[in-house]
Amino acid sequence: MLEFTPGTQIVLIGLAAILMMAILWCVQLLQKNAGIVDLGWAGGIGVSGICFALTSQGDVWRRVTAAVLIGLWSFRLTFYLFRRMRGHSEESRYAALRKKWGTSANLWLFCFFQIQALAVLIFVLPLLVACWNARYFSGWDLTGIAIWLIGFSGVALADAQLDQFKQNKENHGKTCRRGLWRYSRHPNYFFEWLLWWCWLPLSFGTSYWWIAVILPLLLLYTLVFKTGIPPTEAQALVSRGEDYRHYQKTTSPFIPWWPKKDF
């Protein structure tokens, strides 16, 4: 029977992610829609995580748990992104990149797709640590499952509330303040970030548990300061103007909290 080591697993998944993103880059050449990279990222993490769970040698129940958690997360997000992308033109953020890069757009997009291949590998590293954890299934694992359930439910609810708000044409140009969006300007980002902390208690008992800390911290930095909140809010200010400025003044940017009283 073929046995894998963490090193060979990382190399094989890394090469597979590179190949997958290269193929998707070719697809976007034909479709002129770089949004397919998001589908590859979400789906790639799920498939990679399940492969790690199948080929590692940690506690079997923890590996089953890891496969189920990452599989459900990946399926929901991939399906959500597919529905959002189907029948629509390229998202404004990718269209803006094409315009910015001009005649070199396809070359830079290839580099961008390969960066997402690296992101796939980075996101599944905490899961790899958990899948090699030989400690017997315990209360720590139940804690990890509870964190995942809260995060998964929160982000799914936030996405559903926003979709329902957008479906009403009367809300065009307005800001969603319903449900979780009353307490945070980006509840989907917050609960997505919270979800990834689930791998820390699942990794307790190994020497590499700290890897499960680095990813959520890196994700927090990315969401709050780079590719998450800043560009999203910049676009919101353009499309919703004063309504969104008022929303910024009264509503927590990330962590859900009671809104300030109206001015």
C-alpha positions as CSV (number, residue, x, y, z in Angstrom):
1,M,0.0,0.0,0.0
2,L,1.3,3.4,-1.0
3,E,2.1,5.6,2.1
4,F,2.4,9.4,1.9
5,T,4.4,11.7,4.1
6,P,3.3,15.3,4.8
7,G,6.1,16.5,2.4
8,T,5.0,14.4,-0.5
9,Q,1.4,15.4,0.1
10,I,2.3,19.1,0.0
11,V,4.3,18.7,-3.2
12,L,1.6,16.7,-5.0
13,I,-1.2,19.0,-4.0
14,G,0.9,22.0,-4.9
15,L,1.6,20.6,-8.4
16,A,-2.1,19.7,-8.9
17,A,-3.1,23.2,-7.9
18,I,-0.7,24.8,-10.3
19,L,-2.0,22.6,-13.1
20,M,-5.6,23.3,-12.3
21,M,-5.1,27.0,-12.2
22,A,-3.2,26.8,-15.6
23,I,-6.2,25.0,-17.1
24,L,-8.6,27.5,-15.7
25,W,-6.5,30.4,-17.0
26,C,-6.9,28.8,-20.5
27,V,-10.6,28.6,-19.9
28,Q,-10.8,32.3,-19.1
29,L,-9.0,33.1,-22.3
30,L,-12.0,31.7,-24.1
31,Q,-14.7,33.0,-21.8
32,K,-13.1,36.4,-21.1
33,N,-14.2,35.9,-17.4
34,A,-11.4,35.7,-14.8
35,G,-14.0,35.0,-12.1
36,I,-13.6,31.3,-12.7
37,V,-10.4,31.6,-10.6
38,D,-12.7,31.9,-7.5
39,L,-14.5,28.6,-8.4
40,G,-11.1,26.9,-8.7
41,W,-9.9,28.3,-5.4
42,A,-13.0,27.2,-3.5
43,G,-13.3,23.8,-5.2
44,G,-9.5,23.2,-5.0
45,I,-9.4,23.7,-1.3
46,G,-12.2,21.2,-0.8
47,V,-10.7,18.5,-3.1
48,S,-7.2,19.1,-1.6
49,G,-8.5,18.8,1.9
50,I,-10.3,15.6,1.3
51,C,-7.2,14.2,-0.4
52,F,-5.2,15.1,2.7
53,A,-7.8,13.4,4.9
54,L,-7.7,10.2,2.8
55,T,-3.9,9.9,2.7
56,S,-2.8,11.0,6.2
57,Q,-2.2,8.7,9.2
58,G,-3.8,10.6,12.1
59,D,-6.8,9.6,14.1
60,V,-9.4,8.2,11.7
61,W,-12.4,10.0,13.3
62,R,-10.5,13.3,13.1
63,R,-9.7,12.7,9.4
64,V,-13.3,11.9,8.7
65,T,-14.4,15.1,10.6
66,A,-11.8,17.1,8.6
67,A,-13.1,15.7,5.3
68,V,-16.7,16.5,6.1
69,L,-16.0,20.0,7.4
70,I,-13.8,21.1,4.4
71,G,-16.1,19.3,1.9
72,L,-19.2,21.1,3.1
73,W,-17.4,24.4,3.2
74,S,-16.1,24.0,-0.3
75,F,-19.4,22.8,-1.8
76,R,-21.4,25.7,-0.3
77,L,-19.0,28.3,-1.4
78,T,-18.3,26.9,-4.9
79,F,-22.1,26.6,-5.5
80,Y,-22.7,30.1,-4.2
81,L,-20.0,31.5,-6.5
82,F,-21.2,29.5,-9.5
83,R,-24.7,30.9,-9.1
84,R,-23.4,34.4,-8.7
85,M,-21.2,34.0,-11.8
86,R,-23.6,32.2,-14.1
87,G,-25.2,34.4,-16.7
88,H,-23.3,37.5,-15.7
89,S,-20.4,39.3,-17.2
90,E,-17.0,39.5,-15.6
91,E,-17.0,41.1,-12.1
92,S,-15.9,44.7,-11.9
93,R,-12.8,43.9,-9.9
94,Y,-11.4,41.6,-12.6
95,A,-12.6,44.0,-15.4
96,A,-10.6,46.7,-13.6
97,L,-7.5,44.6,-13.5
98,R,-7.8,43.9,-17.3
99,K,-8.0,47.6,-17.9
100,K,-5.1,48.4,-15.6
101,W,-2.8,45.7,-17.1
102,G,-3.8,46.6,-20.7
103,T,-2.1,44.5,-23.4
104,S,-0.3,42.4,-20.7
105,A,-3.5,41.5,-19.0
106,N,-3.4,37.8,-19.9
107,L,0.2,37.4,-18.7
108,W,-0.6,39.1,-15.4
109,L,-3.7,37.1,-15.0
110,F,-1.7,33.9,-15.4
111,C,0.5,35.1,-12.5
112,F,-2.6,35.9,-10.5
113,F,-4.1,32.5,-11.1
114,Q,-0.9,30.9,-9.9
115,I,-0.9,33.0,-6.8
116,Q,-4.3,31.5,-6.1
117,A,-2.8,28.0,-6.6
118,L,-0.4,28.9,-3.7
119,A,-3.4,30.2,-1.7
120,V,-5.1,26.8,-2.1
121,L,-2.1,25.1,-0.6
122,I,-1.8,27.6,2.2
123,F,-5.4,27.2,3.2
124,V,-5.2,23.5,3.5
125,L,-2.0,23.3,5.6
126,P,-3.9,23.6,9.0
127,L,-6.1,20.7,7.8
128,L,-3.0,18.7,7.0
129,V,-1.8,19.2,10.6
130,A,-5.1,18.1,12.0
131,C,-5.2,15.0,9.7
132,W,-1.8,13.8,11.0
133,N,-2.8,14.4,14.6
134,A,-2.7,10.9,16.3
135,R,-4.3,12.1,19.5
136,Y,-7.6,10.3,20.3
137,F,-10.8,12.2,19.4
138,S,-11.6,14.4,22.4
139,G,-13.4,17.5,23.6
140,W,-11.0,19.7,21.8
141,D,-12.2,18.2,18.5
142,L,-15.8,18.9,19.6
143,T,-14.7,22.5,20.3
144,G,-13.4,22.7,16.7
145,I,-16.6,21.4,15.3
146,A,-18.6,23.9,17.3
147,I,-16.4,26.8,16.0
148,W,-16.9,25.5,12.5
149,L,-20.7,25.3,12.9
150,I,-21.0,28.9,14.2
151,G,-18.8,30.2,11.4
152,F,-20.4,28.2,8.7
153,S,-23.9,29.0,9.8
154,G,-23.0,32.7,10.2
155,V,-21.5,33.1,6.7
156,A,-24.3,31.2,5.0
157,L,-27.0,33.3,6.8
158,A,-25.2,36.5,5.9
159,D,-25.0,35.6,2.3
160,A,-28.6,34.5,2.2
161,Q,-29.8,37.8,3.8
162,L,-27.8,39.9,1.4
163,D,-29.1,37.9,-1.6
164,Q,-32.7,38.3,-0.5
165,F,-32.1,42.0,0.0
166,K,-30.6,42.4,-3.5
167,Q,-33.5,40.5,-5.2
168,N,-35.9,43.3,-4.3
169,K,-35.5,45.9,-7.1
170,E,-36.7,48.6,-4.7
171,N,-33.4,48.2,-2.7
172,H,-31.2,49.2,-5.7
173,G,-28.7,51.8,-4.5
174,K,-29.5,51.1,-0.9
175,T,-27.4,49.3,1.8
176,C,-28.6,46.1,3.5
177,R,-29.2,46.6,7.2
178,R,-31.2,43.5,7.9
179,G,-30.2,40.6,10.1
180,L,-26.5,40.2,10.7
181,W,-25.9,43.2,8.4
182,R,-27.3,45.5,11.1
183,Y,-24.5,44.6,13.4
184,S,-21.5,44.4,11.0
185,R,-20.8,45.9,7.6
186,H,-19.1,42.6,6.7
187,P,-20.6,39.7,8.7
188,N,-19.8,37.3,5.9
189,Y,-16.1,38.1,6.2
190,F,-16.2,37.9,10.0
191,F,-17.9,34.4,10.2
192,E,-15.6,33.2,7.3
193,W,-12.6,34.2,9.4
194,L,-14.1,32.6,12.6
195,L,-14.7,29.3,10.7
196,W,-11.0,28.9,10.0
197,W,-10.1,28.9,13.7
198,C,-11.7,25.4,13.9
199,W,-8.5,23.8,12.9
200,L,-6.6,25.0,15.9
201,P,-8.3,22.7,18.5
202,L,-8.3,19.9,16.0
203,S,-4.5,20.3,15.8
204,F,-3.8,20.3,19.6
205,G,-1.5,17.4,20.4
206,T,0.9,18.0,17.5
207,S,4.1,20.0,17.3
208,Y,2.8,22.0,14.4
209,W,-0.4,23.3,15.9
210,W,0.9,26.9,15.5
211,I,0.3,26.6,11.7
212,A,-3.4,26.6,12.5
213,V,-2.9,30.0,14.1
214,I,-1.0,31.6,11.3
215,L,-3.7,31.1,8.7
216,P,-6.5,33.0,10.5
217,L,-4.2,35.8,11.4
218,L,-3.1,36.0,7.7
219,L,-6.7,35.9,6.6
220,L,-7.6,38.6,9.1
221,Y,-4.9,40.9,7.7
222,T,-6.0,40.2,4.1
223,L,-9.7,40.7,4.8
224,V,-9.4,43.9,6.9
225,F,-6.5,45.7,5.2
226,K,-6.0,44.3,1.6
227,T,-8.4,42.4,-0.7
228,G,-11.5,42.3,1.5
229,I,-13.0,45.3,3.2
230,P,-11.0,48.2,1.4
231,P,-12.0,47.4,-2.2
232,T,-15.5,46.3,-1.2
233,E,-16.2,49.5,0.6
234,A,-14.6,51.7,-2.1
235,Q,-17.0,50.2,-4.6
236,A,-20.0,50.6,-2.1
237,L,-19.2,54.3,-1.8
238,V,-19.3,54.7,-5.5
239,S,-22.6,52.9,-6.0
240,R,-24.4,53.9,-2.8
241,G,-22.8,57.2,-1.8
242,E,-24.2,59.0,1.3
243,D,-26.3,56.0,2.3
244,Y,-23.1,53.9,2.7
245,R,-21.2,56.7,4.4
246,H,-23.9,56.8,7.1
247,Y,-23.8,53.0,7.4
248,Q,-20.0,53.3,8.0
249,K,-20.6,55.8,10.8
250,T,-23.1,53.6,12.6
251,T,-22.1,50.0,12.0
252,S,-19.1,48.0,13.1
253,P,-16.7,47.3,10.2
254,F,-16.0,43.6,11.1
255,I,-16.9,42.2,14.5
256,P,-20.7,42.2,15.0
257,W,-21.7,44.8,17.6
258,W,-24.7,46.9,18.4
259,P,-25.0,49.8,15.9
260,K,-24.5,53.4,17.1
261,K,-27.5,55.6,17.3
262,D,-28.3,57.5,14.2
263,F,-26.8,61.0,14.0
